[in-house]
Structures are given as structure tokens and as C-alpha cells.
Amino acid sequence: MQHKEDTAPVNHIAHDLNNILTRILNSVELLKKKVSNPEDVIPLISSIENGTYMAAEIIEDLLSENKSSKKKRINLNTLLTDLINTISIHLKGKITFNLKLESKLSFVEGRYSDYYRIFMNLIINASEAIREKGIISIGSSNPKPVSGDPKLFEGGSFVQIKIADNGEGIDPSVMPFIFDNNFSTKSKKKNSGIGLSIVKKIVDDYGGVIKVASEKNKGTEFTLKFPAVPNVKEDVQLKTKCILIAEDEDILRELLAELLVSYEFNVITAANGDEVIKELNNGYSPDLLIIDQKMPDMDGLTCIKKIREMKLDAPIILATGSQSDYTSEERINNPVNRVITKPYNFEEMLNVIRELIN
């Protein structure tokens, strides 16, 4: 077991790597807004995004002492769109994707790679069930719980995803066994999926459900339901709100500021804790603050303590480069409204901002 002093360099590496990955994700988000012909480059952008999320979770697994990693908020619409943009390159000419996505889909919580593996496997299976050319239809929605849904969904919200194909279908004689370990109707030469048993295990681990309906030679439809984070009501008045960003890395600070300005927030930036206190002493009264934990001279938690001593009760988001930046004891003893672990996607940050300011 590593001693505390031995883990310091490792945590520093994690912080620096996650800052770099956050910079990539925010750059990609801005690129989406600025590119003139998005249809030409979106598949490449999606590939960069997917790779970044995967890399972040690999780093987390390698460097975290606590293997039960922190769950992030994920928009499954974005994940599915990015996944389809990437996979359609390989299926071009064979598969037509028909997407019907709920515009205000609730967030789910979990690991990006887990949801990616679920949907990648189901889409690959659907494409292999189509012999020549066909259609894969994917829909998302925020339906109300119905009879038969898990008690976890009662009184709460959930996200539903449907993936359907018009392929050869599943033989009724094998339908009861498709989620069994090591079950497969594929040739032994194929190794393109993780197996439906593993898909079901991941869904179960997140408190979700998966169901399948199929008709021979007509197609198959998988329906998945996951507990959701309730949607935050969008308020036009948010555009008048002021956000103070404290981040010592110049590029990362300016990228986040530009993204927030694109949503018509007023933004004040600071390179360290001393500048934050100076701005507040000069009379600025932000509606929300985003404070990086690792800053020179005055770290984020020290800065937040000083802010609270000034009797400023605006909500504060603490951004950390590694989970060890912010221990459970500190979570109890310090007045932080929300902790976001880098690399965060901007959509996640925006959702938390709306939730705290509303």
C-alpha cells in the first residue's frame, strides 16, 4: 500500500493529465460551434470526444486508490450521437440510422465507458442481424413509470432508450437464453461485441432494466431504462447571471469562459485565489463561482473558506483534477455546493450551473 507522501507525485500527474483532457473536451465543444460544415467533421470530432472520455477513465482506474470511481452526469443523446457518428463511418452503405431523440433528455449518472459499451454492443449486434442493407432506429425519451417498472423508478424520473433493427430477428427457441453467460449465436470467428450477459450486468448495476422483443425475419427491439437526474428548468433570466471562474491554467480558463459567454452568461476570470478575493473586495458579487482546487499560493478550499468568511452565500462549484483533491472529511467541513471532477464535459457543467442558480 502506498504511503501518503508516495501518492503525491501520482496525484499531481492525475491532475495535470485531467487538465489536459478537460482542455481537449472544451476545445471540441467550441469547435462544434465554430465549424462551418459540421457534417464533414462531426464524425472526427466525435472520435476525439469518445477517445478523451475513455482515456480519462483509464487514468482514473490506474491512479485511483478507491476503485469505486466517482459517477459523472451523462447526456445519453450526446453519447449516442457521437457513437453513431463514429460507427457510421464503418457501416456506410449498409446501415441507415434513424434517430428520434428527446430534445430535453434527462441526464443519467455513471461512467461514460459503461454506457458506451452497452450501446456499442447493441448497435453492432443490430448491424450484424442485417444481412445486406437495413435500418437501425434509435430513440430516447423521458417517459413516466408504468406498472412493472422497478420500485427505484417510482416517484422519480428515468431515461428510456430503444434500439431497433429490421434484420433477421432472434429465433424464439433461443430468446430465453440471450442474456446467459457465454451465449452467442455468432460465428466463433466474430469478436465484435462484449456479449449480452455483460450488457445486462452493466444495466443491472446502474439499477436499470433491459427488455427485448423480436420477430423472426422482421427485426429486434431492445428497450433500456435507467434512473435519471431530473431535468433543470431552463430560465431565460440565467443569461443575465454572472459567473466567476478561478483557474490557474490560462488556456483552460479562457476556454471555459468563452463557452459560458456563448450562452450569454457574464463572466469574470481569476488566475488564482488572491485574484478572486481582490475581485470580491472590489465590489463584484457573482451569482456563482467555479473554483479550481489546485492553484498556486492559495488552493481552492482555502479560497472558498475566505469567500465564506466574507459572508458571500453564492453557490460554489469546486473543480478537481483528481478525486484525492477533495476528501470526504473536507466535503463535510467545507461549504461547497458541488464538486465536479475533471475532465468534465461542458454539458455536465452547464447543467450543474443551471441547477445551482435556478
C-alpha positions as CSV (number, residue, x, y, z in Angstrom):
1,M,0.0,0.0,0.0
2,Q,1.3,3.4,-1.0
3,H,2.1,5.9,1.8
4,K,0.6,9.4,1.5
5,E,3.9,11.0,0.6
6,D,4.3,8.4,-2.2
7,T,1.0,9.2,-3.8
8,A,1.7,13.0,-4.1
9,P,3.5,12.7,-7.4
10,V,0.9,10.3,-8.8
11,N,-1.9,12.7,-7.8
12,H,0.0,15.6,-9.4
13,I,0.2,13.5,-12.7
14,A,-3.5,12.8,-12.5
15,H,-4.3,16.5,-12.0
16,D,-2.1,17.6,-15.0
17,L,-3.5,14.8,-17.3
18,N,-7.1,15.6,-16.4
19,N,-6.5,19.3,-17.0
20,I,-5.2,18.4,-20.5
21,L,-8.2,16.2,-21.2
22,T,-10.6,18.9,-20.0
23,R,-8.9,21.4,-22.3
24,I,-9.5,18.9,-25.2
25,L,-13.2,18.4,-24.4
26,N,-13.8,22.2,-24.1
27,S,-11.9,22.8,-27.3
28,V,-14.0,20.2,-29.1
29,E,-17.2,21.9,-27.7
30,L,-16.1,25.2,-29.1
31,L,-15.1,23.6,-32.4
32,K,-18.6,22.3,-32.8
33,K,-20.0,25.8,-32.5
34,K,-17.5,27.4,-34.9
35,V,-17.0,24.9,-37.7
36,S,-18.8,26.0,-40.9
37,N,-19.6,22.5,-42.3
38,P,-20.2,20.3,-39.2
39,E,-21.4,17.3,-41.2
40,D,-18.0,17.0,-42.8
41,V,-16.0,16.8,-39.5
42,I,-18.5,15.7,-36.8
43,P,-17.5,12.0,-37.1
44,L,-13.9,13.0,-36.5
45,I,-14.8,15.3,-33.6
46,S,-16.9,12.5,-32.1
47,S,-14.0,10.1,-32.3
48,I,-11.8,12.7,-30.4
49,E,-14.5,13.1,-27.8
50,N,-15.1,9.4,-27.3
51,G,-11.3,8.7,-27.0
52,T,-10.9,11.5,-24.5
53,Y,-13.6,10.2,-22.2
54,M,-12.2,6.7,-22.4
55,A,-8.7,7.9,-21.7
56,A,-9.9,9.8,-18.6
57,E,-11.5,6.8,-17.1
58,I,-8.4,4.6,-17.8
59,I,-6.3,7.2,-16.0
60,E,-8.8,7.2,-13.1
61,D,-8.7,3.5,-12.8
62,L,-4.9,3.3,-12.9
63,L,-4.3,6.2,-10.4
64,S,-7.2,6.0,-8.0
65,E,-6.7,4.1,-4.8
66,N,-10.5,3.8,-4.5
67,K,-11.7,1.8,-7.4
68,S,-15.3,2.8,-6.9
69,S,-14.9,5.9,-9.1
70,K,-17.0,9.0,-8.9
71,K,-20.0,8.9,-11.2
72,K,-20.5,11.7,-13.8
73,R,-23.6,13.1,-15.3
74,I,-24.0,11.9,-18.9
75,N,-26.4,13.0,-21.6
76,L,-27.1,9.8,-23.5
77,N,-28.3,11.8,-26.5
78,T,-24.8,13.2,-26.9
79,L,-23.2,9.8,-26.3
80,L,-25.4,8.0,-28.8
81,T,-25.0,10.7,-31.4
82,D,-21.2,10.7,-31.0
83,L,-21.2,6.9,-31.1
84,I,-23.3,6.7,-34.3
85,N,-21.2,9.4,-36.0
86,T,-18.1,7.3,-35.3
87,I,-19.5,3.9,-36.1
88,S,-21.4,5.0,-39.3
89,I,-18.0,5.5,-41.0
90,H,-17.6,1.7,-40.9
91,L,-21.2,0.9,-41.7
92,K,-21.6,3.5,-44.5
93,G,-23.6,2.0,-47.5
94,K,-25.1,-0.8,-45.3
95,I,-26.9,0.8,-42.4
96,T,-29.2,3.8,-42.3
97,F,-29.6,5.3,-38.9
98,N,-33.0,6.7,-37.9
99,L,-32.7,8.9,-34.7
100,K,-35.6,10.2,-32.7
101,L,-34.1,11.8,-29.7
102,E,-35.9,13.7,-26.9
103,S,-34.6,17.3,-27.1
104,K,-34.6,17.7,-23.3
105,L,-33.5,14.3,-22.2
106,S,-32.6,13.9,-18.6
107,F,-29.1,13.1,-17.5
108,V,-28.1,9.8,-16.2
109,E,-25.2,9.1,-13.8
110,G,-22.3,6.7,-14.2
111,R,-19.2,6.0,-16.3
112,Y,-19.1,7.1,-19.9
113,S,-17.3,3.9,-20.9
114,D,-20.0,1.7,-19.4
115,Y,-22.8,3.3,-21.4
116,Y,-20.6,3.4,-24.5
117,R,-20.0,-0.4,-24.2
118,I,-23.8,-1.1,-23.8
119,F,-24.8,0.8,-26.9
120,M,-21.8,-0.1,-29.0
121,N,-22.6,-3.8,-28.4
122,L,-26.3,-3.4,-29.2
123,I,-25.7,-1.4,-32.4
124,I,-23.0,-3.9,-33.6
125,N,-25.4,-6.8,-32.9
126,A,-28.2,-5.0,-34.8
127,S,-25.9,-4.3,-37.8
128,E,-24.9,-8.0,-37.9
129,A,-28.5,-9.0,-37.9
130,I,-29.0,-7.1,-41.1
131,R,-27.7,-9.2,-44.0
132,E,-27.3,-6.6,-46.7
133,K,-28.9,-3.1,-46.3
134,G,-31.2,-2.1,-43.5
135,I,-32.3,0.4,-40.9
136,I,-31.4,0.8,-37.2
137,S,-33.8,3.1,-35.3
138,I,-32.7,4.7,-32.1
139,G,-35.0,6.7,-29.8
140,S,-34.7,8.4,-26.4
141,S,-37.4,9.7,-24.1
142,N,-38.3,10.7,-20.6
143,P,-41.5,8.5,-20.1
144,K,-43.4,8.2,-16.8
145,P,-43.1,5.0,-14.9
146,V,-45.6,2.3,-15.7
147,S,-46.8,-0.9,-14.0
148,G,-44.0,-3.4,-13.8
149,D,-41.1,-0.8,-13.7
150,P,-38.7,-1.2,-10.8
151,K,-39.6,0.5,-7.5
152,L,-36.5,2.6,-8.0
153,F,-38.4,4.5,-10.7
154,E,-41.5,5.1,-8.6
155,G,-42.0,8.8,-8.0
156,G,-38.8,9.6,-9.9
157,S,-37.7,10.1,-13.4
158,F,-35.9,7.8,-15.8
159,V,-34.5,7.7,-19.3
160,Q,-35.6,5.2,-21.9
161,I,-33.6,4.2,-24.9
162,K,-34.9,2.0,-27.7
163,I,-32.6,0.4,-30.3
164,A,-34.5,-1.5,-33.1
165,D,-33.4,-3.1,-36.4
166,N,-35.2,-4.6,-39.3
167,G,-32.8,-7.6,-39.5
168,E,-33.4,-11.3,-39.3
169,G,-34.6,-11.3,-35.7
170,I,-34.0,-13.8,-32.9
171,D,-35.2,-17.3,-33.1
172,P,-37.9,-17.8,-30.4
173,S,-36.2,-21.0,-29.2
174,V,-33.1,-19.1,-28.1
175,M,-34.8,-16.0,-26.8
176,P,-34.9,-17.2,-23.1
177,F,-31.1,-17.6,-23.2
178,I,-29.8,-14.5,-24.8
179,F,-28.6,-12.9,-21.5
180,D,-27.0,-16.1,-20.3
181,N,-23.2,-16.1,-19.8
182,N,-21.2,-17.0,-22.9
183,F,-24.4,-17.3,-25.0
184,S,-23.9,-16.3,-28.6
185,T,-25.5,-17.1,-32.0
186,K,-22.5,-15.6,-33.8
187,S,-19.7,-17.4,-35.6
188,K,-16.7,-18.2,-33.3
189,K,-14.6,-16.1,-35.8
190,K,-16.5,-12.9,-34.8
191,N,-15.5,-11.0,-31.8
192,S,-17.2,-7.6,-32.2
193,G,-19.3,-7.4,-29.0
194,I,-18.9,-7.8,-25.3
195,G,-21.9,-10.2,-25.0
196,L,-25.5,-9.5,-23.9
197,S,-24.8,-11.1,-20.5
198,I,-22.3,-8.3,-19.8
199,V,-24.6,-5.7,-21.2
200,K,-27.3,-6.8,-18.8
201,K,-24.9,-6.9,-15.9
202,I,-23.9,-3.2,-16.5
203,V,-27.6,-2.2,-16.8
204,D,-28.4,-4.0,-13.6
205,D,-25.5,-2.4,-11.8
206,Y,-27.0,1.0,-12.6
207,G,-30.4,0.0,-11.3
208,G,-31.8,-0.2,-14.8
209,V,-33.8,-2.7,-16.9
210,I,-33.3,-4.2,-20.3
211,K,-36.1,-5.9,-22.3
212,V,-36.1,-7.4,-25.8
213,A,-38.8,-8.1,-28.4
214,S,-38.1,-9.9,-31.7
215,E,-39.9,-11.4,-34.6
216,K,-38.1,-13.8,-37.0
217,N,-37.2,-12.1,-40.3
218,K,-38.8,-8.8,-39.2
219,G,-36.3,-7.4,-36.6
220,T,-35.5,-6.9,-33.0
221,E,-36.0,-4.1,-30.5
222,F,-34.1,-3.6,-27.2
223,T,-35.7,-1.3,-24.6
224,L,-33.4,0.1,-21.8
225,K,-34.4,2.2,-18.8
226,F,-32.1,4.0,-16.4
227,P,-32.7,6.1,-13.3
228,A,-32.3,9.8,-14.3
229,V,-31.2,13.0,-12.8
230,P,-34.2,15.3,-13.0
231,N,-34.1,18.0,-15.7
232,V,-33.3,21.5,-14.6
233,K,-35.8,24.0,-15.9
234,E,-34.2,26.5,-18.3
235,D,-34.7,30.1,-17.3
236,V,-34.2,33.0,-19.8
237,Q,-33.0,35.1,-16.8
238,L,-30.0,32.9,-16.4
239,K,-28.5,34.8,-19.3
240,T,-28.1,37.8,-17.0
241,K,-26.2,35.9,-14.3
242,C,-22.6,36.5,-13.5
243,I,-20.1,33.6,-13.0
244,L,-16.6,34.0,-11.6
245,I,-14.1,31.4,-12.8
246,A,-10.9,30.8,-10.8
247,E,-8.4,28.6,-12.8
248,D,-4.6,29.0,-12.9
249,E,-4.2,27.3,-16.3
250,D,-4.7,30.1,-18.8
251,I,-6.0,28.1,-21.8
252,L,-8.5,26.1,-19.7
253,R,-9.7,29.3,-18.0
254,E,-10.3,31.1,-21.3
255,L,-11.9,28.1,-23.0
256,L,-14.5,27.7,-20.2
257,A,-15.1,31.5,-20.1
258,E,-15.7,31.5,-23.9
259,L,-18.2,28.6,-23.6
260,L,-20.1,30.4,-20.9
261,V,-20.2,33.7,-22.8
262,S,-21.6,31.8,-25.8
263,Y,-24.6,31.0,-23.5
264,E,-24.8,34.7,-22.7
265,F,-23.5,34.5,-19.1
266,N,-21.5,37.4,-17.8
267,V,-18.1,36.0,-16.8
268,I,-15.3,37.3,-14.5
269,T,-12.0,35.3,-14.6
270,A,-9.2,35.0,-12.0
271,A,-5.9,33.2,-12.3
272,N,-5.6,32.4,-8.5
273,G,-7.3,32.6,-5.1
274,D,-5.8,36.1,-4.4
275,E,-7.3,37.5,-7.6
276,V,-10.7,36.0,-6.5
277,I,-10.6,37.8,-3.2
278,K,-9.4,41.0,-4.9
279,E,-12.4,40.9,-7.3
280,L,-14.8,40.4,-4.4
281,N,-13.3,43.2,-2.4
282,N,-13.7,45.5,-5.5
283,G,-17.4,45.0,-5.2
284,Y,-18.1,42.2,-7.7
285,S,-20.9,40.0,-6.5
286,P,-21.1,36.9,-8.8
287,D,-24.2,34.7,-8.8
288,L,-22.0,31.5,-8.9
289,L,-18.3,30.7,-8.6
290,I,-16.3,27.9,-10.2
291,I,-13.0,27.4,-8.2
292,D,-10.2,25.1,-9.2
293,Q,-8.8,23.2,-6.2
294,K,-5.1,23.3,-7.2
295,M,-3.9,26.9,-7.6
296,P,-0.6,28.5,-6.6
297,D,-0.3,30.3,-3.3
298,M,-3.9,29.7,-2.2
299,D,-5.6,26.5,-3.1
300,G,-9.3,26.2,-3.9
301,L,-10.5,25.1,-0.4
302,T,-8.6,27.9,1.3
303,C,-10.1,30.4,-1.1
304,I,-13.6,29.1,-0.5
305,K,-13.1,29.4,3.3
306,K,-12.1,33.1,2.8
307,I,-15.1,33.7,0.5
308,R,-17.5,32.3,3.1
309,E,-15.8,34.4,5.8
310,M,-16.8,37.4,3.6
311,K,-20.4,36.3,4.0
312,L,-20.9,35.7,0.3
313,D,-23.5,32.9,0.0
314,A,-23.4,32.4,-3.8
315,P,-23.2,28.8,-4.8
316,I,-19.7,27.4,-5.4
317,I,-18.5,24.6,-7.7
318,L,-15.2,23.1,-6.8
319,A,-13.4,21.6,-9.8
320,T,-10.8,19.0,-9.0
321,G,-8.2,17.3,-11.2
322,S,-8.2,14.1,-9.1
323,Q,-10.5,12.5,-6.5
324,S,-7.9,12.8,-3.8
325,D,-8.0,16.6,-4.1
326,Y,-11.2,16.6,-2.0
327,T,-11.6,14.0,0.7
328,S,-14.9,13.0,2.4
329,E,-13.8,14.9,5.6
330,E,-13.2,18.1,3.6
331,R,-16.6,17.6,1.9
332,I,-18.2,17.7,5.4
333,N,-16.3,20.6,6.8
334,N,-16.3,23.0,3.8
335,P,-19.2,24.9,2.3
336,V,-19.0,23.7,-1.3
337,N,-22.3,23.3,-3.2
338,R,-21.0,20.8,-5.8
339,V,-17.8,19.0,-6.7
340,I,-17.0,18.3,-10.3
341,T,-14.1,16.0,-11.2
342,K,-12.1,16.8,-14.3
343,P,-12.3,16.1,-17.1
344,Y,-15.9,17.3,-17.2
345,N,-17.9,17.8,-20.3
346,F,-19.3,21.3,-20.7
347,E,-22.9,19.9,-20.9
348,E,-22.4,18.5,-17.4
349,M,-21.0,21.8,-16.1
350,L,-23.8,23.8,-17.7
351,N,-26.5,21.5,-16.1
352,V,-25.0,21.9,-12.7
353,I,-24.7,25.7,-13.1
354,R,-28.4,25.9,-14.0
355,E,-29.4,23.7,-11.1
356,L,-27.5,25.8,-8.6
357,I,-28.5,29.2,-9.9
358,N,-32.2,28.4,-10.5
